[in-house]
């Protein structure tokens, strides 16, 4: 088997499925996930918004950005959020060799540990592109379940903050996983109203691993 070895020691595996797009629970919890950062301006502004509301989120960071902005990485962790693995080059894993995927995940894992001291416990494939067999061996070798999503407002198309908010609010249900990107100013603009409306509906925000722990409960 070529490529870099899996990181040692392996993290404790989260959940018992290879992949989650949502969690089966009637409990009023959801996970808000932010991909592709950290961004030098947008991520700190987002962190302020979340902190004001005591809301915890999960950040699927790209390792090149993690290395570039280690202070923001440390702030994310210090404020109680979770960090997940979103690779180094943001390529299409489904089209890569096993050795290539292993290299992407190992290098990103190590960049997150190097900047924060905390090991990521889940991964999200760029573009959601991943095969069933990749999900299985990634879970076995890295301990990562693959995290997809239940609500995608397509914020990267920049439909405007109010549209992003309405899509997230209308799509969110208990156990849901919401996908947005903290590299777009308009997405950050959408967050105060989104979070406030969801809190107003009685939904509570938890990290992805906290949500997975509720799978099959309630
Ligand atoms: Zn991405």
Boltz pocket constraint, residues with backbone or C-beta under 6 A from the ligand:
constraints:
  - pocket:
      binder: B
      contacts: [[A, 35], [A, 36], [A, 60], [A, 86], [A, 90], [A, 125], [A, 126], [A, 127]]
      max_distance: 6.0
